[in-house]
């Protein structure tokens, strides 16, 4: 007798979760192609980081330190705070989820700019809260005045992404300070700085300068991008102890592995970090050259302060993404809006410029500045 096929038809799921599309990674690059869809660091780990990860992997039969104390102590020393003012998580997106869960209940609102990091809507929905997405400005940056206007009695969290993923535009220091002056101090503000190490704009906001100034501000950063540890998942947040404790309470226990902690600790040792920051500088130089070349071709590329550039392709997004894929370039397409292209291997730049030079429309507007 054949057992019946299992079914979940009668399982009562939250309808908003059942309808929520899961986060999807970009498709793999074709053979001999370039994966420029995930903003990864194109270099392999530095030897010291590899050794630290291998050593930690030899003890994976043991549970990790749940608080990542050694890493928190190092980061606290670096940022001039106490270890209790540092929270380590499985990447900054995991920390974002913890803070949203800690502050926003069903019926509450979370305000963020849009388009911004594609995980934000899902994190808000999972918490049972409601997204208030404020359109970007014409230059693809945050409209902080409109975001402040959108705060209501139901608002519990406001997320500011600088530089903005996927458009690359950074919030300025003056803009952010004016914004914080308008946000009630009982609303949590999350400053998502996943790409902070790539910023070169002298007027851009820098979370390090804001620590201790606002009782409702948490700054988030990650080791995934500049430090090349995307595969082990480790990020951190800095902010008031009470807010961080609430986020700690929402975390899945033991989410940060010993391998991740070991890799991060090794990455911030002076010799390893110096090499990693040299790589960041090389990516910034490559980004600037790529953006300048695309602007010269006629593409309206906005300011680029992350390790990627934004192609505002609008209704042509699918067409342009497919042409890039045919040429061996996998980029992150957001149909109807544009394409985010990570700055990757040197060889990828020539391919990008050749294909995009063939696709640029003469009638396109000039670049945003």
Buried (B, 14 or more C-beta within 10 A) or exposed (E): EEEEEEEEEEEEEEEEEEEEEEEEEBEEBBEEBBBBBBBBBBBEBBEBBEBBBEEBEEEEEEEBBEBBEBBBBBBBEEBEBEBBBBBBBBBBBBBBBBBBBBBBEEEBBBBBBBBBBBBBBBBBBBBBBBBBBBEBBEBBBBBBBBBBEBBEEEBBBBBBBBBBBBBBBBBBBEBBBEBBEEBEEEBBBBBBBBBBBBBEBEEBBBBBEBBBEBEBBBBBBBBBBBBBBBEBBBBBBBBBBEBBEBBBEBBEEEBBBBBBBBBBBBBBBEEBBEBBEEBBEBBBEBBBEBBEBBBEBBBBBBBBBBBBBBBBBEEBBEEBBEBBBEBBBBBBBBEEBBBBBBBBEEEBBEBBBEBBBEBBEEEBEEBBE
